[in-house]
Amino acid sequence: MALNVIKQVITCPRRFLVNGTLRFYSIYEPSYLQHKRPGPPLYPTLNIQLRGYVFPLLESYQSYIYKVADILDIDIDDGYPFPHREYHIKKYKKQSTVVDSEYKLKMYERDIIISNVDSPKCPLLIRIIEAALPEGVHLRVDTYTPEMETKRYIPDKELLDMKAQLENMSKSKS
């Protein structure tokens, strides 16, 4: 009988089946049940630290990390640069104090903060960015702490001097 109904549907596509021989059932699931389903565990907020001596290379690698994170649907909370550090390196001749050569190097640093990363996606992200790590760039992935952001800001010398003067004035009045 079911085969007959299928033949009728195939042969007469204009005729509607209203007699109830074909029914499509679905299970109704309220939307609040989907919120209760546990997903994969999340990593805490992570800090990806990049260091290198070549500024354009570091910048292009940072943009590469942004693109990979976008493909993996990982949201980047923040990304910021740090002031460069200058190093003055001297190379001495063997067994003497005579300087053979001098180098002035600048170390550039970029930090990228990501949060709420699924546990399956995080190792994948780290392996991809490790595989594409350019020569001379150092990569470090740590859990984020608020102290990491405090080194981001350069202290204002004038402001610190004014605070010291204010403390001296309040001490002299007491």
Contacts in CASP RR format, 6 or more apart in sequence:
PFRMAT RR
TARGET T0000
AUTHOR 0000-0000-0000
METHOD contacts of the structure
MODEL  1
MALNVIKQVITCPRRFLVNGTLRFYSIYEPSYLQHKRPGPPLYPTLNIQL
RGYVFPLLESYQSYIYKVADILDIDIDDGYPFPHREYHIKKYKKQSTVVD
SEYKLKMYERDIIISNVDSPKCPLLIRIIEAALPEGVHLRVDTYTPEMET
KRYIPDKELLDMKAQLENMSKSKS
2 21 0 8 1.000
5 17 0 8 1.000
5 21 0 8 1.000
5 22 0 8 1.000
8 15 0 8 1.000
8 17 0 8 1.000
9 17 0 8 1.000
9 22 0 8 1.000
39 118 0 8 1.000
40 118 0 8 1.000
40 119 0 8 1.000
40 120 0 8 1.000
41 118 0 8 1.000
41 119 0 8 1.000
42 116 0 8 1.000
42 117 0 8 1.000
42 118 0 8 1.000
42 119 0 8 1.000
43 116 0 8 1.000
43 117 0 8 1.000
43 118 0 8 1.000
43 119 0 8 1.000
43 122 0 8 1.000
44 115 0 8 1.000
44 143 0 8 1.000
44 144 0 8 1.000
45 77 0 8 1.000
45 113 0 8 1.000
45 114 0 8 1.000
45 115 0 8 1.000
45 143 0 8 1.000
45 144 0 8 1.000
46 113 0 8 1.000
46 114 0 8 1.000
46 115 0 8 1.000
46 117 0 8 1.000
46 122 0 8 1.000
46 141 0 8 1.000
46 142 0 8 1.000
46 143 0 8 1.000
46 144 0 8 1.000
47 111 0 8 1.000
47 112 0 8 1.000
47 113 0 8 1.000
47 141 0 8 1.000
47 142 0 8 1.000
47 143 0 8 1.000
47 144 0 8 1.000
47 145 0 8 1.000
47 148 0 8 1.000
48 65 0 8 1.000
48 111 0 8 1.000
48 112 0 8 1.000
48 113 0 8 1.000
48 114 0 8 1.000
48 129 0 8 1.000
48 139 0 8 1.000
48 140 0 8 1.000
48 141 0 8 1.000
49 109 0 8 1.000
49 110 0 8 1.000
49 111 0 8 1.000
49 138 0 8 1.000
49 139 0 8 1.000
49 140 0 8 1.000
49 141 0 8 1.000
49 142 0 8 1.000
50 58 0 8 1.000
50 61 0 8 1.000
50 62 0 8 1.000
50 65 0 8 1.000
50 109 0 8 1.000
50 110 0 8 1.000
50 111 0 8 1.000
50 112 0 8 1.000
50 137 0 8 1.000
50 138 0 8 1.000
50 139 0 8 1.000
51 58 0 8 1.000
51 107 0 8 1.000
51 108 0 8 1.000
51 109 0 8 1.000
51 137 0 8 1.000
51 138 0 8 1.000
51 140 0 8 1.000
52 58 0 8 1.000
52 107 0 8 1.000
52 108 0 8 1.000
52 109 0 8 1.000
52 136 0 8 1.000
52 137 0 8 1.000
52 138 0 8 1.000
53 105 0 8 1.000
53 106 0 8 1.000
53 107 0 8 1.000
53 108 0 8 1.000
53 136 0 8 1.000
54 108 0 8 1.000
54 136 0 8 1.000
55 106 0 8 1.000
55 108 0 8 1.000
57 134 0 8 1.000
57 136 0 8 1.000
57 137 0 8 1.000
58 108 0 8 1.000
58 110 0 8 1.000
58 137 0 8 1.000
59 110 0 8 1.000
61 132 0 8 1.000
61 133 0 8 1.000
61 134 0 8 1.000
61 137 0 8 1.000
62 79 0 8 1.000
62 110 0 8 1.000
62 112 0 8 1.000
64 129 0 8 1.000
64 132 0 8 1.000
65 112 0 8 1.000
65 129 0 8 1.000
66 76 0 8 1.000
66 112 0 8 1.000
68 125 0 8 1.000
68 128 0 8 1.000
68 129 0 8 1.000
69 75 0 8 1.000
69 76 0 8 1.000
69 114 0 8 1.000
69 125 0 8 1.000
72 121 0 8 1.000
72 124 0 8 1.000
72 125 0 8 1.000
73 121 0 8 1.000
74 114 0 8 1.000
74 117 0 8 1.000
74 121 0 8 1.000
74 125 0 8 1.000
75 114 0 8 1.000
75 115 0 8 1.000
75 116 0 8 1.000
76 112 0 8 1.000
76 113 0 8 1.000
76 114 0 8 1.000
77 113 0 8 1.000
77 114 0 8 1.000
77 115 0 8 1.000
78 112 0 8 1.000
78 113 0 8 1.000
79 110 0 8 1.000
79 111 0 8 1.000
79 112 0 8 1.000
79 113 0 8 1.000
80 110 0 8 1.000
80 111 0 8 1.000
80 152 0 8 1.000
81 108 0 8 1.000
81 109 0 8 1.000
81 110 0 8 1.000
81 111 0 8 1.000
82 108 0 8 1.000
82 109 0 8 1.000
82 110 0 8 1.000
82 111 0 8 1.000
82 151 0 8 1.000
82 152 0 8 1.000
83 154 0 8 1.000
84 106 0 8 1.000
84 107 0 8 1.000
84 108 0 8 1.000
84 109 0 8 1.000
85 106 0 8 1.000
85 107 0 8 1.000
85 109 0 8 1.000
86 104 0 8 1.000
86 105 0 8 1.000
86 106 0 8 1.000
86 107 0 8 1.000
87 103 0 8 1.000
87 104 0 8 1.000
87 105 0 8 1.000
87 106 0 8 1.000
87 107 0 8 1.000
88 102 0 8 1.000
88 103 0 8 1.000
88 104 0 8 1.000
89 102 0 8 1.000
89 103 0 8 1.000
89 104 0 8 1.000
89 105 0 8 1.000
90 99 0 8 1.000
90 101 0 8 1.000
90 102 0 8 1.000
90 103 0 8 1.000
91 99 0 8 1.000
91 100 0 8 1.000
91 101 0 8 1.000
91 102 0 8 1.000
91 103 0 8 1.000
92 98 0 8 1.000
92 99 0 8 1.000
92 100 0 8 1.000
93 99 0 8 1.000
93 100 0 8 1.000
111 148 0 8 1.000
111 152 0 8 1.000
113 144 0 8 1.000
115 144 0 8 1.000
117 125 0 8 1.000
126 141 0 8 1.000
129 139 0 8 1.000
130 139 0 8 1.000
133 139 0 8 1.000
142 148 0 8 1.000
END
